[in-house]
Amino acid sequence: MSGVRESFTAEVAVIGGGPAGLVSAIALAAAGVETLLIAPPRADDHRTTALLAGSVTALTTLGVWDVCRAHVAPLKAIRIVDDTRRLLRAPEVTFTAAEIGLDAFGYNVENRHLMAALYARAAEVNLSRIAAAASAVTSDRAGVAITLAEGATARVRLAVGADGQRSLCRAAAGIGAHRRSYPQTALTLNLAHARPHQDISTEFHTESGPFTLVPLPDRRSSLVCVLDPARAAEFSAATDAELSGEIERRAHSLLGKMSVEDGRGMFPLAVETADGFAHGRIALVGEAAHMVPPIGAQGLNLGLRDAATLAELVADTRRQNVDVGSPSLLARYDARRRADVMSRAVAIDLLNRGLLTDFIPAHGVRGLSLYLLDRIGPLRRAVMREGVAPASQPRLMRGEMI
Ligand SMILES: Cc1cc2nc3c(=O)[nH]c(=O)nc-3n(C[C@H](O)[C@H](O)[C@H](O)COP(=O)(O)OP(=O)(O)OC[C@H]3O[C@@H](n4cnc5c(N)ncnc54)[C@H](O)[C@@H]3O)c2cc1C
């Protein structure tokens, strides 16, 4: 923060310095938009993110990926194992990226490396950063006024709300949200193991939710283990040796002896979608607009599609000398993001609830779906392509600068 009671102006302010906010700010600045990034320092995050092919292309186009590359592991195959003890169990299914002509579905990267690469790129592009939180956001017909810590203010034409769950920007825009909380907590950690993962991510479906091992470089993987909250608390309090043994048991020793690393995380699971993605000169990206449980690596991949779509619309609008906070731009953004976000949120919600329920027909439907995916090649390939990338992608995700 460069001073007290200062007054900043810019065309666009991005509020929130998580990955969705940083990608928005870098994309806007790279397109020549005068951009202010309002981003307080963040706490350590030991999670990893599986970035799918379109996200990797966008980060490559924005000059971020080269810095990440040394720290990523490819996801060449995804194996789904029904590890429930139910009457109707699904067959094991393996999806391989080569089947749809890709080297990898995407790459897994530790969030600390991704964030470091994003901040390094943000420092290179023409971007002003204020390392403080916004305390109030109000919009009127001409622009958006943002109050910052210590009484400083900023005035912009468009505010990008990238301020995560419980978004101040979403409330300021008067946009409501629908939330469903699950009786589940995700325990996250990284671990080393004796056997190679062979670039395969394995998702065990259990009665309490998925237990997913995702490759990291060398003989390391990240784990997202979804449990009921009491069990997650027990796991979190276990010693390293106890937890390593329990995880190896749950993984059926697939990767041999395991050894957990420091940095366990606990995340209560919920699905939440905003009732709209933009209103009153405020556009929402990332978890400010939608939050989904960590199944199928969709959360941030959706958030990066928000960021890329919004930056593209702003850059195009600006070239036509039209106000970048205009209602027509916001309406186009809302229309372009709605189907992608809603369809994935509904699918993930159904999948997760299908695991939790004791309703036998639901197990039958899940088992049959996986059986059909295993047996019918064209169906499996269509599902894989749609999982990695929707039919229409923003330009950055196609490798084109905006
Ligand atoms: C266990 C787990 C595993 C996951 N795995 C994957 C995966 O493999 N692949 C995937 O695609 N997604 C994954 N996700 C989802 C992904 O982590 C999120 O989508 C992503 O972190 C959201 O990023 P964001 O930038 O929208 O929000 P955040 O990371 O929450 O950032 C929001 C930022 O806004 C800041 N902020 C808040 N209020 C203000 C304010 N008033 N002023 C200024 N700044 C403010 C906060 O400090 C924060 O830095 C996972 C999620 C979980 C829980």
The ligand as an SDF file (V2000), in Angstrom:
LIG
                    3D

 53 58  0  0  0  0  0  0  0  0999 V2000
   -9.7290  -29.7770   -1.4090 C   0  0  0  0  0  0  0  0  0  0  0  0
   -9.8580  -28.9880   -2.6890 C   0  0  0  0  0  0  0  0  0  0  0  0
   -9.2230  -29.4400   -3.8380 C   0  0  0  0  0  0  0  0  0  0  0  0
   -9.3730  -28.7380   -5.0350 C   0  0  0  0  0  0  0  0  0  0  0  0
   -8.7880  -29.2280   -6.1700 N   0  0  0  0  0  0  0  0  0  0  0  0
   -9.0030  -28.6020   -7.3420 C   0  0  0  0  0  0  0  0  0  0  0  0
   -8.4450  -29.1240   -8.5520 C   0  0  0  0  0  0  0  0  0  0  0  0
   -7.7200  -30.1340   -8.5550 O   0  0  0  0  0  0  0  0  0  0  0  0
   -8.7110  -28.4750   -9.7280 N   0  0  0  0  0  0  0  0  0  0  0  0
   -9.5000  -27.3550   -9.7570 C   0  0  0  0  0  0  0  0  0  0  0  0
   -9.7280  -26.8150  -10.8510 O   0  0  0  0  0  0  0  0  0  0  0  0
  -10.0190  -26.8370   -8.6270 N   0  0  0  0  0  0  0  0  0  0  0  0
   -9.7810  -27.4230   -7.4310 C   0  0  0  0  0  0  0  0  0  0  0  0
  -10.3010  -26.9000   -6.2830 N   0  0  0  0  0  0  0  0  0  0  0  0
  -11.0290  -25.6200   -6.3450 C   0  0  0  0  0  0  0  0  0  0  0  0
  -10.0610  -24.4540   -6.2850 C   0  0  0  0  0  0  0  0  0  0  0  0
   -9.1970  -24.6050   -5.1790 O   0  0  0  0  0  0  0  0  0  0  0  0
  -10.8270  -23.1510   -6.1660 C   0  0  0  0  0  0  0  0  0  0  0  0
  -11.7220  -23.0700   -7.2660 O   0  0  0  0  0  0  0  0  0  0  0  0
   -9.9190  -21.9410   -6.2180 C   0  0  0  0  0  0  0  0  0  0  0  0
   -8.9900  -21.9410   -5.1730 O   0  0  0  0  0  0  0  0  0  0  0  0
  -10.7410  -20.6720   -6.1290 C   0  0  0  0  0  0  0  0  0  0  0  0
   -9.9040  -19.5960   -6.4560 O   0  0  0  0  0  0  0  0  0  0  0  0
  -10.4670  -18.1160   -6.3460 P   0  0  0  0  0  0  0  0  0  0  0  0
   -9.3460  -17.2360   -6.8120 O   0  0  0  0  0  0  0  0  0  0  0  0
  -11.7950  -17.9870   -6.9810 O   0  0  0  0  0  0  0  0  0  0  0  0
  -10.7420  -17.9090   -4.7830 O   0  0  0  0  0  0  0  0  0  0  0  0
   -9.7420  -17.8610   -3.5360 P   0  0  0  0  0  0  0  0  0  0  0  0
   -8.5480  -18.7360   -3.7660 O   0  0  0  0  0  0  0  0  0  0  0  0
  -10.5900  -18.1140   -2.3360 O   0  0  0  0  0  0  0  0  0  0  0  0
   -9.2150  -16.3580   -3.4950 O   0  0  0  0  0  0  0  0  0  0  0  0
  -10.0430  -15.3060   -3.0950 C   0  0  0  0  0  0  0  0  0  0  0  0
   -9.1050  -14.2120   -2.6150 C   0  0  0  0  0  0  0  0  0  0  0  0
   -9.8850  -13.0380   -2.3590 O   0  0  0  0  0  0  0  0  0  0  0  0
   -9.3640  -12.4030   -1.2130 C   0  0  0  0  0  0  0  0  0  0  0  0
  -10.4110  -11.5500   -0.6410 N   0  0  0  0  0  0  0  0  0  0  0  0
  -11.5030  -11.9070    0.0720 C   0  0  0  0  0  0  0  0  0  0  0  0
  -12.2020  -10.8130    0.4300 N   0  0  0  0  0  0  0  0  0  0  0  0
  -11.5250   -9.7520   -0.0850 C   0  0  0  0  0  0  0  0  0  0  0  0
  -11.7290   -8.3410   -0.0470 C   0  0  0  0  0  0  0  0  0  0  0  0
  -12.7670   -7.8270    0.6020 N   0  0  0  0  0  0  0  0  0  0  0  0
  -10.8320   -7.5270   -0.6600 N   0  0  0  0  0  0  0  0  0  0  0  0
   -9.7770   -8.0480   -1.3340 C   0  0  0  0  0  0  0  0  0  0  0  0
   -9.5160   -9.3720   -1.3970 N   0  0  0  0  0  0  0  0  0  0  0  0
  -10.3850  -10.2080   -0.7760 C   0  0  0  0  0  0  0  0  0  0  0  0
   -8.9540  -13.5430   -0.2890 C   0  0  0  0  0  0  0  0  0  0  0  0
   -7.9730  -13.0780    0.6100 O   0  0  0  0  0  0  0  0  0  0  0  0
   -8.3800  -14.5490   -1.2970 C   0  0  0  0  0  0  0  0  0  0  0  0
   -6.9980  -14.3640   -1.4830 O   0  0  0  0  0  0  0  0  0  0  0  0
  -10.1620  -27.5600   -5.0720 C   0  0  0  0  0  0  0  0  0  0  0  0
  -10.7770  -27.0980   -3.9120 C   0  0  0  0  0  0  0  0  0  0  0  0
  -10.6310  -27.8040   -2.7300 C   0  0  0  0  0  0  0  0  0  0  0  0
  -11.3230  -27.2990   -1.4790 C   0  0  0  0  0  0  0  0  0  0  0  0
  1  2  1  0
  2  3  1  0
  2 52  2  0
  3  4  2  0
  4  5  1  0
  4 50  1  0
  5  6  2  0
  6  7  1  0
  6 13  1  0
  7  8  2  0
  7  9  1  0
  9 10  1  0
 10 11  2  0
 10 12  1  0
 12 13  2  0
 13 14  1  0
 14 15  1  0
 14 50  1  0
 15 16  1  0
 16 17  1  0
 16 18  1  0
 18 19  1  0
 18 20  1  0
 20 21  1  0
 20 22  1  0
 22 23  1  0
 23 24  1  0
 24 25  2  0
 24 26  1  0
 24 27  1  0
 27 28  1  0
 28 29  2  0
 28 30  1  0
 28 31  1  0
 31 32  1  0
 32 33  1  0
 33 34  1  0
 33 48  1  0
 34 35  1  0
 35 36  1  0
 35 46  1  0
 36 37  1  0
 36 45  1  0
 37 38  2  0
 38 39  1  0
 39 40  1  0
 39 45  2  0
 40 41  1  0
 40 42  2  0
 42 43  1  0
 43 44  2  0
 44 45  1  0
 46 47  1  0
 46 48  1  0
 48 49  1  0
 50 51  2  0
 51 52  1  0
 52 53  1  0
M  END
$$$$
